[in-house]
Amino acid sequence: MHTLIGIVLLLWMYGCGRINYDELFVSVDAGNADSNTPDSDSATSDSGLGSCTWSDFSSPGQATLGTLNGTIHNYFPTLSADGLTMYLSCNRPAWTSPYRIYKSVRPDLQSDFGDPSFVNTTINGVDPERSLHPMLSFDGLRLYWASNRSGSQGFDLWFSERATTSVEFDSATNLGFTSAGDNEGSIFESRDGLRLYYSIELGPSTTGADLWLTTRASTNDSFSSAGSPIAELNTSDDDRDAVLSADELEIIFSSNRPGGLGANDLWVARRNSITEPFGPPENLTQLNSTGDEAGAELSADGTTLYFNYNGGLYFGFGADRKL
């Protein structure tokens, strides 16, 4: 029996520096669906030129995480490049539990994610320390997160490195952006590993959380602690949880600024080059509600957006989202 499984992702688009996802519907045996999953390493672009835009995301639906989604908080998902592994923050086993980092896997892109499992105490620390905002690098070799664990001043940014994706993360190093009273979080690393987008709430805060950017010359270097705010995106309200497209020309983030539909909403801004400022943010009205939307994560091909809605992990699947 043959099954129509959807979209094969093809080619870069030369003129605009965005990944071009042409639709090619193919019939294959369902048992061989994995062999038709595109190599996400090919879905990159460095040209950063042009002003292409995506089509809208479809209306969101609830993601399945075993049997537990909706009964406790599942926050800040981050996906591996192949879309088969998700790290996220959970306060399981109960509402009163501290947030820790968990891992969920699935056998293929057509399957639901399974019950999340606790990563380990090296990453998460011990009670009552909290670890949240995980971010997995595109090559799968670095895991970033925010924590108030021993050695932090407020919530600091931490990272772990591994030599191969076949082993678990088992180290914890403070990134060194330490400043007493400040809280850092919501990390996103560019695909080349040279730019780190994050949020920071200066203490005592008078302007809410802001989006910041820091850089490094090579992946052998450390990120500079002298980051700078992304001024064109920040307001006097909370602006955080940034995720970017492969070419870094599109940024999706959460904010409770005026003009939204509820508490925190998802917003999008675009630019023509990574050396230019972002344009004015637009509200992603098709995904937002009078509730709380935050913690967005894009799949490697840019077509699927996962995000938090009032504590549950929801997703917007835009199968026809294309250039």
N, C-alpha and C positions, 0 to 999 in steps of 0.2 A: 504494500500500500504506500502510495506516495503522498507526501504532505507538502503543501505550499508553506515554506518557512519564512519567506519575507525578503529581506533586503541584503544584498551583498554590497559591501562598501568599496568603492573604487576611486582611484586617481586623486591627485592633487589638482587644484584649480590654479593655473599659473598666474592669472591676472589679478588675484585679490588676496593671496596669502592665506586663505581659509582652506580647510579641507573640503574637497568636493565629494559628496556622497550621492552618486547616481543610483537610481533604483533599478535593480535587475532582479525580477522575480523568477525563481527557479524552483523546479520540483526535484526533490531528492528523497531518498529513503530516510525516514525519520531516525532510524538507528545510526545514520552517518551524519547527523546534523552537525556534530562538533567539527568534522573535517571541513565544513564550509564556513566556520567562524573566521573572519578576517584577522590577519596579524595586526594588532593594534599598534605595534611599533612603526608601521608604515603610515600611520595617521598623524603626521606631524608636518609643520610648515614653519620656515624661519624667515620668509620674505617680509611678512608684516605689511603688505601693501594692499590698497583697495578698500572699498567701503561696502563689501557684501554683507547681507543680513540673512538671518535664518527665518524660516517660517515660524509661526507660533507653536508653542507646546499645546498638546491636547489637554482636556480637562483631567485633573489628577484623580487617581484611585489609590486605595490603600495597598501598601506593599505587605507581603507576607514574610514574617520572620518567625518561623516555627509556629508555636501556638501562643506566643507571648506578646506580640505587638498589640498595643492598645491597653494592656493591663499594667504596664510600667512604662517609664520614659525610655525611649530609644532616640538618642540624639546624635547629630553630627556624623553622618555616614561618610566613609571614604572608600573608594573602590580600587581594586587592582586593575591594571590596564586591560586584562582579558575579561574583566567583569565577573569573575567567579569567586572573588574573595572580598568581603566587606569588613572593615573595622568600624566600630561605633562606640558611643558612650551609653552606658546603661546604668540605672540605679537598681538593678535586680539584686537579690530576689524580691525586694519589697520596696514600696514607695519611699520608705525612710532610709534605705541603704545609700551609702555614698556613691557618687558616680565613678565608674571604673571603665576601662577599655575592654571591649569584648570583640570576638571575631566570629563571623558567620560565613559559610561557604555554600556553594551549590555546584552540581556536577556539570551544568551547561547553562547557556543563556536563556533557554526556554523554561528552566525550572525555578522554583521559589528558593529563596535563601532558607537555610536550616536554622535551628535554635542556636543563638549565639553562645559561645563558650568563653570563659574568663581567660585572658591572655596569660599573665603570670604576675607575681608580686614584684619582679624586677621592674616591669613597666608601670605597674599600678601603685606600688608602694603598699603601705599597711594602713589599717583603720586608725584615725578617721580621715586620712589623706584622700584627696580626690584627684582623678585623672580624667581629662575630657578633651574634646576637639582633636581627635586623631586625624592625621593626614599621611597617606602613603604616597611616596614618590612614584613617578611614572615607571621607573625601572624596578620598583618593588624592593629596593635595598635600604631605604631609609623610612623610618616612621617618626613623625613629629607629633607632639601633643602638648597640652598645657596641664600643669599640676601645681598644687600647693604643698607637695611632698617636702620632706626634710631637705634643706639646701636651697629652698625657694624663698623669695621675698614677695609675698602675695602669690599670685599665679604666674609662674614663669614658663617659658618655652623649653621643652626638653626634646631630645632625639635619641634614636637608637639606629645602629647600622648593622648590617649582616652581609656576608660574602655572597650568599646565594639565596634565592627565594625558597629553597627546599628546607631551610632551617628556620626556627622561630627567632624573633627578636628577643635578646636577652642581655641588654645593657641599657643604661640610662645616663645621659650626659646633658647637663644644663647648657643651653645655647649661649648663655652669657649676657643676655639682654637684661640683666638684673638691676632693678632700681626699687628701693624700698617704697612700698605703698602703691606701686603700679601693678596692673594686672594685664598680662598678655595672653592671647589665645587666637583661635580661628585661623590656622595656618594654611597656606597654599604655596607649594613649590612649583616653579615653572618646569617645563619638561626637560630643559637643558640643565636644570639644577642650579642656575645662576641667580635667580631672583626669588625672594621669599616675601609673599604678601601675608600680612597678619593684622590683628587688631590689638589696640592697646587702650586701656582706660587709665589715664593719669590720675594718681591719687594725691590729695583728695580731689575727686572728679567734679568739674563744673560744666563740662561740655559733653559728657557721655563717652562711649567708646568710639574710636576713630580707626580708619583703615590706614595702614602704614606699609612701606616697602623698604627692604634692604637687599643688598647685592653682594656678590663675590666674584672675583676674577676667574676662578676655575673651581671645579668640584673638589680639588685638593685643598682649597683654602677654606677658612671659616667665614661665615656671614658677618658683615660689619655690624657692630652693635649701634652704630650711628645711622639708624634708619631715618626715614623722613615720611611725614604724613602725605597721603594722596589727597591734596587739598581740594581738588575739583569734585571729589565724591563725599567729603565729610561735611557734617552739619553740627549744630549744637546738640543734636539728639544722638542716639546710638546707631553707629554704622559699623557693621562687622560681618563675619562669616563669608568672606570672599571666595569664589571659585571662578576660574577663568577658562576660556576656550583654549584649544591647543596652541593657537597662534598669539594668544594673550590680547586679542583685539576686542574681546567681549568679556565683561565681568558681571557676574551675578552676585548680589550680596543682600543682606537683610538690614532693615532700618525701620525705626518707628518715627521717622520724620513726618511732618505734615503732608497731606496729599495721599496718604495710604488708605486702605480699606478697614484696617483694624489696629491691632497692637503692632507687632513686627510684621512687615511685608517683605516680599522678594522684589528686588529692583534690578534693572539691567542697564548697563552703559556700554558704549562702543567707541572705538577710535580707529584711525586708519593706519597707525604705526605704533609700535611699542615705545617709540621716542616721543610720541605726542600725548597730550592730556586726553582723558576720556571726555566724551560729550555728556550732555545733561542726562541724568538717570531717568528711566521710565519705569513706571509701575507695571509688574507682570500681572495684570488684572485677571487673566485666565487661571492663575494659580492661587491667587490670594483670596482671603475671606475676612470676616470681622474677627476671626481668631488670630492665632499666632503662627506665622510661617517663618522659618529660619533654617540655618544649617544646610545650605544647598550643596549638592555634589553632582557633577556632570560625568556621564560615562565617557570613556576614551574617545568614542566616535562623535560625541557631542549631541546625540539624539535623545538621550534619556536623562532626565533631571530627577534626582532623589532629594527630598527635603523633609523637614520636620513640620508637623502640623499639630499644635497643642499637645506635644509630647509623643505622639505616634509617628512612625516613619511612613511618610507618604511618598508617592512618586508621580511625576507627570511624564507620560511616555509620548514623545512626538515622533512617531515612526516616519511621518512625512516631513519632518523638520529638515530642510535642506537649503542650499544656496539658491 
